[in-house]
């Protein structure tokens, strides 16, 4: 280890949502004079408006701080922020891979909660040093001793004398945290003379500068005139600019092993660089990439259509957004009812919600979102290879289907003992199969095998509800598995509306069809004539209700004949039927029950 590396510490703060992670980050930056009092603001690292609105970090951030200890030695503290929601689990794991230790933060008014345990597990699997900290000790509802006992149950190494007691809001004892980072988190190891090996733990796109990556240098030295190679896609690039966040972008000429910084590549293709990729020098590449890289696969698909705005405006907004969010994928889509739009791929429903809000807030676009769905693997007659269906409208007719499989996830849920019955009841109502049950400290870790379609809609919200916020969820793909699924078509005035088509399990289909038709008759805008709404499964209408006309016929003699009705329907365009977002929300509610 070089003398220079001896003074570097790379760390992250992990905590359950609302336990004070962003507040502690703000205090650390203030106490190391990274920001002045004038620049200080709450949740400084959460720069997206949606992050502040939801109180949850969405994108990883990093900031370099300089800490001068009592001996006058200056340390470089690289704080790597981590996302705080289950949908961004991969970003959390990559951010932790760039660190050498974590601050495990617990709110003493709430105690050890499920996400505390989940983050503890992630840090343990990454073999990181953990500094346990209890926060908000100056509040009236603080239960300090009880929380310390819970931490001891979680890990016997968390003895009372090792646990720091602070108040991030007032700054009480935060100086002890800065000392503990120096004393307990190891300095980075790595050879600055070796071939370059750097881990990309975040990336974003700037329309003028191209792809900007945040990277942790494991080995080697990087200079601002070097030619670099991204190993996953074998993409070469020069360096337009490089530097560190302090917290604003500050250019420097050289990064060495152990450093964390940003690189402006000038690459105009956002698909070229992925989170988890390895950077090396184009002239002297390493033979093996750093472990852990994986392509981020969307879990949920949904249609995005312009409402009250032009398609070209939505196209520009989605393209720019995708450049800053590597996990968001999209392709153009045409709907007979809604016109031109896009089919987007998302990590989960919360990710979809974030994208929708960002389109509205950053680009002023009012977007209509269709029913989310997952990918199905369908075996059809007279074809050797199965068909992968991402759009429900492409789901084959029932007469052609031999077998349908859908993706199943391993859902790991951490919770207190007393929540077990409620959580198991919820999981089994969503077609979950119990795989494993184990004890971690005072908590239980339950593993279920469940279809993505059952997790995607609002399972996470339901889980928080039944567990009063004490349970957490992490998911990994398991396998495709047989399911008895059917397609439900919705016809309005005898015209099938492709944007309302969705796929669900046969056992729920008829009930959902009846409930949905009953809701839609009140949500679909009325016209001069009554319009029937039907739910059709395998060619059979299982439910029907009529959307009332704007006004009743004034005399019985004005009734429209069957022939006139038929002629009118033949000339009806599906795009003439207006569909408000409440129509799609009604389908979403059906799927979450």
MIBA-799610 format. One line per 3 residues: number of its first residue (from 1); for each residue y, x, z of C-alpha. Coordinates in steps of 0.5 Angstrom, whole numbers, plus 500, padded with zeros to 3 digits. Each point is the difference from the previous one (the first is absolute). Example, Ala and Ser with C-alpha at 12.3 -4.5 7.8 and 13.67 -1.06 7.14 Angstrom:
<recs>
1	491/525/516  507/502/498
</recs>
This chain:
<recs>
1	500/500/500  507/503/498  506/500/505
4	503/495/496  494/495/501  500/501/507
7	507/496/501  497/494/495  498/493/503
10	497/495/495  499/493/504  500/493/499
13	501/494/505  495/494/500  501/494/504
16	498/492/499  505/496/497  507/499/504
19	498/506/505  506/504/499  498/505/494
22	506/499/496  504/501/507  497/506/502
25	501/503/493  507/498/501  501/504/506
28	496/506/498  505/501/494  506/499/505
31	498/505/505  498/505/495  507/499/497
34	497/498/493  505/494/500  507/499/504
37	502/494/504  504/498/494  494/500/495
40	495/497/505  497/493/499  494/496/502
43	494/501/496  503/506/496  493/502/497
46	499/493/498  505/500/494  497/494/496
49	503/493/502  494/497/500  497/505/505
52	506/498/505  499/493/499  493/500/502
55	500/505/505  495/504/496  500/507/497
58	497/499/492  502/507/497  498/507/504
61	506/504/501  501/507/503  506/504/503
64	501/507/502  503/501/507  502/506/503
67	498/501/508  503/505/504  496/501/507
70	503/503/506  498/507/498  505/500/494
73	494/499/495  501/496/494  494/496/498
76	499/496/493  498/493/502  497/496/494
79	500/493/502  495/496/495  501/492/500
82	494/496/499  500/493/497  498/494/506
85	496/495/496  493/499/498  501/500/493
88	503/507/500  494/503/503  499/505/495
91	507/503/501  499/500/507  494/505/499
94	504/504/495  506/501/505  495/502/505
97	497/505/496  506/503/499  501/501/508
100	497/504/505  501/495/506  503/493/502
103	504/497/505  496/494/502  505/495/503
106	498/494/504  505/495/503  499/499/507
109	502/492/500  494/499/495  495/506/502
112	495/503/495  499/495/494  496/499/494
115	504/505/496  501/505/505  492/501/500
118	500/499/492  505/506/500  496/504/505
121	494/499/496  503/503/494  503/506/503
124	494/501/504  496/500/493  505/505/497
127	499/505/506  508/499/502  503/502/507
130	502/494/503  506/500/505  499/493/504
133	507/497/502  502/493/503  507/497/498
136	505/495/503  498/502/507  507/498/502
139	499/493/499  499/494/505  493/498/497
142	497/508/500  493/501/502  500/507/500
145	494/501/505  496/495/496  502/503/493
148	498/507/503  493/497/502  499/497/493
151	501/507/497  496/503/504  494/495/498
154	502/502/493  499/507/501  498/504/506
157	504/506/498  506/495/501  501/502/507
160	506/497/504  503/507/500  500/501/493
163	503/493/498  508/500/499  504/494/503
166	506/499/496  505/495/497  502/501/493
169	506/495/500  504/504/506  497/507/498
172	497/500/507  495/506/500  500/501/493
175	502/507/501  492/501/503  498/497/493
178	503/506/497  497/505/504  493/497/500
181	501/501/492  501/507/501  495/501/505
184	494/496/498  500/499/492  498/506/497
187	504/504/495  497/499/492  495/505/498
190	500/503/493  501/506/496  507/500/496
193	497/506/496  494/495/497  500/496/494
196	505/494/501  496/493/503  505/495/502
199	498/492/502  504/495/497  501/495/505
202	505/495/497  504/499/493  505/496/498
205	504/500/493  507/501/498  503/497/494
208	504/507/499  495/505/503  493/497/498
211	495/501/505  502/502/507  494/502/505
214	499/502/507  495/506/501  497/504/506
217	499/507/498  493/502/503  500/507/496
220	504/504/496  508/500/498  504/496/496
223	506/502/496  505/496/497  499/503/493
226	492/499/500  496/496/495  495/495/504
229	494/497/499  498/493/503  492/501/500
232	498/492/500  503/499/493  501/507/498
235	507/499/499  505/506/499  507/500/502
238	506/504/502  504/500/506  507/497/499
241	502/500/507  496/501/507  502/500/507
244	499/496/507  503/493/503  504/502/506
247	501/494/499  503/500/494  498/504/494
250	502/507/501  498/505/494  496/507/502
253	498/505/496  493/501/503  494/497/504
256	495/503/503  493/499/503  501/495/506
259	507/497/497  501/493/498  505/498/495
262	501/496/493  500/502/493  503/497/494
265	496/501/494  504/496/495  493/497/498
268	502/493/497  493/497/500  499/497/507
271	492/500/499  500/507/499  500/502/508
274	496/496/505  501/501/508  494/504/502
277	501/505/494  500/507/501  505/505/497
280	499/507/498  503/505/495  499/499/493
283	499/508/499  495/501/506  497/493/501
286	495/500/506  493/498/498  499/494/505
289	505/494/502  501/498/507  495/495/503
292	502/493/501  503/498/493  498/493/498
295	503/495/494  503/494/504  497/494/497
298	503/493/501  497/495/504  504/494/498
301	503/498/493  505/494/499  505/498/494
304	507/502/501  505/495/495  507/500/500
307	503/494/503  508/499/498  500/506/496
310	498/504/494  493/503/499  504/507/498
313	503/500/506  494/499/504  496/505/496
316	506/505/501  499/499/508  493/500/500
319	500/507/496  505/503/505  496/497/506
322	493/503/498  504/507/499  501/500/507
325	494/497/503  493/503/497  496/495/503
328	503/494/496  497/499/493  502/495/495
331	498/498/493  504/495/495  497/493/500
334	501/493/496  499/494/504  501/493/496
337	503/497/505  505/505/503  501/504/494
340	500/508/500  499/504/506  496/505/504
343	493/501/503  501/504/506  495/504/504
346	502/501/508  497/503/506  500/493/504
349	504/494/501  505/503/504  501/506/494
352	501/494/496  505/497/504  504/506/501
355	500/501/492  503/493/499  505/501/505
358	502/507/497  501/497/493  504/494/503
361	505/505/505  500/506/495  500/497/494
364	503/493/501  494/497/497  497/493/502
367	492/501/499  495/495/499  493/502/503
370	493/497/498  494/499/504  498/507/502
373	492/502/499  496/506/500  495/503/494
376	493/496/499  494/503/496  497/495/496
379	493/501/496  500/495/494  495/498/495
382	499/504/494  504/506/503  496/506/503
385	506/503/504  504/496/505  507/497/499
388	506/502/505  505/494/501  506/502/503
391	504/493/498  497/494/501  501/497/494
394	495/505/497  495/497/504  494/498/496
397	498/493/499  494/498/505  495/499/494
400	501/507/498  499/503/507  494/503/503
403	502/503/506  507/502/504  502/506/504
406	506/501/504  502/506/504  499/500/507
409	503/505/505  498/503/507  506/497/505
412	500/504/506  504/496/506  502/503/506
415	501/495/506  500/499/508  493/497/502
418	503/493/502  502/499/492  493/501/498
421	498/493/499  506/498/496  500/506/496
424	493/499/498  501/492/499  505/502/495
427	496/505/496  494/496/500  505/494/497
430	502/505/494  493/501/498  499/507/504
433	494/503/502  499/504/507  499/507/498
436	501/504/507  503/499/507  502/506/504
439	504/502/506  506/504/500  504/501/507
442	502/493/502  500/498/493  494/497/495
445	499/502/493  497/495/496  498/501/493
448	499/494/495  498/500/492  505/495/497
451	502/498/493  507/503/498  502/493/498
454	499/497/507  504/506/503  505/500/495
457	504/494/501  502/500/508  494/502/504
460	505/506/503  505/495/502  494/495/503
463	497/506/503  507/502/504  500/492/501
466	493/499/504  501/507/503  507/499/502
469	502/506/497  495/505/503  495/501/494
472	501/504/495  496/501/493  498/505/495
475	496/499/494  496/505/495  496/497/494
478	493/499/501  497/497/494  499/495/495
481	496/494/502  497/493/498  505/494/501
484	499/493/498  507/500/497  503/494/495
487	507/500/496  504/494/502  505/498/494
490	506/495/502  502/496/494  507/496/501
493	501/494/495  493/502/497  502/507/498
496	497/506/504  505/505/503  498/507/499
499	504/502/506  497/496/505  493/502/498
502	496/503/506  493/502/502  497/498/507
505	493/500/503  496/493/499  500/498/507
508	507/499/500  502/498/493  500/493/501
511	503/499/506  506/505/497  500/496/494
514	501/493/504  506/503/505  503/504/494
517	501/494/495  503/496/506  505/505/502
520	502/502/492  502/492/499  505/501/505
523	503/507/497  499/500/493  507/497/497
526	500/493/498  501/498/493  502/493/497
529	492/498/499  495/501/505  496/506/500
532	492/501/502  499/506/504  492/502/500
535	496/506/503  494/502/495  494/503/502
538	495/502/495  502/495/495  500/494/505
541	507/497/503  498/501/508  507/497/502
544	506/496/497  507/498/502  506/497/496
547	507/503/500  504/494/501  506/499/494
550	507/501/501  501/492/500  495/494/500
553	500/496/493  504/495/501  496/495/497
556	492/499/499  502/499/492  502/508/500
559	493/503/502  498/505/495  494/499/496
562	494/505/500  502/502/493  507/501/502
565	498/505/506  495/503/495  505/502/495
568	505/502/505  495/505/503  498/503/494
571	507/502/499  501/502/507  501/508/501
574	497/503/506  507/504/501  504/493/501
577	497/500/507  504/503/505  496/503/506
580	504/502/506  498/506/505  498/494/505
583	494/498/495  497/507/500  501/501/508
586	496/493/500  494/504/497  501/506/505
589	500/495/506  493/497/497  497/507/500
592	502/502/507  496/494/503
</recs>
